[in-house]
Amino acid sequence: MSTPHVVVVMGVAGTGKTTIGPLLADALGVPYAEGDDFHPPANIAKMSAGTPLDDDDRWPWLDAIGQWAHGRHGLGGVVSSSALKRAYRDRLRAAAPDALFLHLTGDRELIERRMTGRKGHFMPTKLLDSQFATLQPLEEDEAGVAVDVSGSPEDITERAAAALRALDA
């Protein structure tokens, strides 16, 4: 990418946002921010209890991510956020109009297998169905790319970086 953009790494839980995000940031030479760190404690408690967040829970979280992205305008950065609905991405774009979205995609079986194997994360596997039910993939008028999460983290990152660079071509 010729101009440093803020890239929002999005997708359902378990697609590897927290793994791919830092690798992508390193590949692009920009800082990474973990989207989960922007959640207020009440959101984490709710998800830890197995209760999906509603939009009222998400707005302050999205606003905090948007504020970070806005502060990185012209400098670039990578931040993770599920950004499952178009309205959520619109909210992020309101704060950071030049943000690009990297949608990590994969089949439910693979993602569930990965979620089952991870340790120390507050998002239980039982919320995966609600994530898929909520997901609205990127639309043609949204700046971004979708990348499949099969393969190694390094392979996924390489494909993601190449797809994002192609947006500038």
C-alpha positions in Angstrom: 0.0 0.0 0.0 1.5 3.3 -1.0 -0.2 5.4 1.6 -0.4 4.0 5.1 -4.0 3.0 5.8 -5.7 1.8 8.9 -6.7 -1.8 8.3 -9.5 -3.3 10.4 -9.1 -7.1 10.6 -12.7 -8.4 10.9 -14.5 -11.7 11.0 -16.3 -14.0 13.4 -14.6 -15.2 16.6 -12.0 -17.8 15.9 -10.9 -16.6 12.4 -7.5 -15.5 13.7 -7.9 -11.7 14.0 -5.6 -11.6 17.0 -3.0 -13.9 15.3 -3.1 -12.3 11.8 -3.5 -8.7 13.0 0.0 -8.4 14.5 1.6 -10.4 11.7 -0.1 -8.1 9.1 1.0 -5.0 11.1 4.6 -6.2 11.1 4.4 -6.9 7.3 3.1 -3.4 6.7 5.4 -1.7 9.1 2.6 -0.2 11.2 1.4 -0.6 14.8 -1.2 -3.1 15.9 -4.1 -2.6 18.4 -6.1 -5.5 19.8 -9.7 -4.7 19.4 -10.7 -6.8 22.5 -8.7 -4.3 24.6 -11.3 -1.6 23.7 -14.2 -3.5 25.3 -15.5 -2.2 28.6 -15.4 -4.7 31.4 -19.2 -5.1 31.3 -18.9 -6.4 27.7 -16.2 -9.0 28.6 -18.3 -10.1 31.6 -21.3 -10.6 29.4 -19.4 -12.6 26.7 -17.6 -14.6 29.3 -21.1 -15.6 30.7 -22.0 -16.8 27.2 -24.3 -13.9 26.4 -24.0 -12.3 23.0 -23.5 -8.5 22.9 -26.3 -6.4 21.6 -25.8 -3.2 19.5 -26.1 -1.0 22.7 -23.1 -2.9 24.1 -21.1 -2.6 20.8 -21.5 1.2 20.1 -19.0 2.4 22.8 -16.6 -0.3 21.8 -16.8 0.6 18.2 -16.4 4.3 19.0 -13.2 3.6 21.0 -11.8 1.6 18.1 -12.8 4.3 15.7 -11.1 6.9 17.8 -7.9 4.9 17.7 -8.2 4.5 13.9 -8.9 8.2 13.5 -5.7 9.0 15.4 -3.7 6.8 13.0 -5.0 8.6 9.9 -2.1 9.0 7.5 0.2 7.0 9.7 -1.4 3.6 9.2 -2.2 0.9 11.7 -3.9 -2.5 12.1 -6.7 -3.1 14.6 -8.9 -6.1 15.1 -12.7 -5.8 15.4 -15.3 -8.4 14.5 -17.2 -5.6 12.6 -19.8 -8.2 11.7 -22.5 -5.9 10.5 -22.4 -3.2 7.9 -23.7 -0.7 10.4 -20.7 -1.4 12.6 -18.3 -0.9 9.7 -20.1 2.3 8.8 -19.6 3.5 12.4 -15.9 2.8 12.2 -15.7 4.5 8.8 -17.5 7.6 10.2 -14.5 8.0 12.5 -11.9 6.8 10.1 -13.2 7.2 6.5 -10.1 5.8 4.8 -10.1 2.6 6.8 -9.7 -0.7 4.8 -11.3 -3.9 6.0 -9.7 -7.3 5.9 -12.4 -9.9 6.3 -11.0 -13.2 7.5 -13.3 -15.9 6.2 -13.6 -19.7 6.7 -16.0 -22.5 7.1 -17.7 -23.0 10.5 -16.0 -26.4 11.1 -12.5 -25.0 10.8 -13.3 -22.0 12.9 -14.9 -24.1 15.6 -11.9 -26.4 15.7 -9.6 -23.4 16.1 -11.8 -21.9 18.9 -11.8 -25.2 20.8 -8.0 -25.3 20.7 -7.3 -21.8 22.0 -6.6 -21.0 25.6 -7.5 -18.1 27.8 -10.0 -16.3 25.6 -13.3 -15.1 27.0 -15.4 -15.9 23.9 -17.0 -19.4 24.3 -17.5 -21.6 21.3 -21.2 -21.7 21.9 -21.5 -18.0 20.7 -20.1 -19.0 17.2 -23.6 -19.6 15.8 -24.7 -16.1 16.9 -21.6 -14.6 15.2 -22.4 -16.3 11.9 -26.0 -15.3 12.2 -25.0 -11.7 12.6 -22.3 -11.6 10.0 -22.9 -9.4 7.0 -19.9 -9.9 4.6 -18.2 -6.9 3.0 -20.3 -5.4 0.2 -18.9 -4.3 -3.2 -19.0 -0.6 -2.2 -16.9 -1.2 1.0 -13.1 -0.7 0.8 -11.6 -4.0 1.7 -10.8 -7.6 0.8 -11.8 -11.1 2.0 -9.2 -13.7 2.7 -9.7 -17.3 3.5 -8.2 -18.5 6.8 -7.1 -21.9 5.7 -3.3 -22.5 5.9 -0.7 -21.2 8.2 -0.8 -17.8 9.8 2.1 -16.8 7.6 0.3 -17.9 4.5 -2.9 -16.1 5.5 -0.9 -12.9 6.2 1.0 -13.1 2.9 -2.3 -13.4 1.0 -3.9 -10.6 3.0 -1.0 -8.2 2.5 -0.9 -9.0 -1.3 -4.7 -8.4 -1.5 -4.5 -5.1 0.4 -1.6 -3.9 -1.8 -3.6 -4.7 -4.9 -6.3 -2.3 -3.7 -3.8 0.6 -4.3 -2.8 -0.7 -7.7 
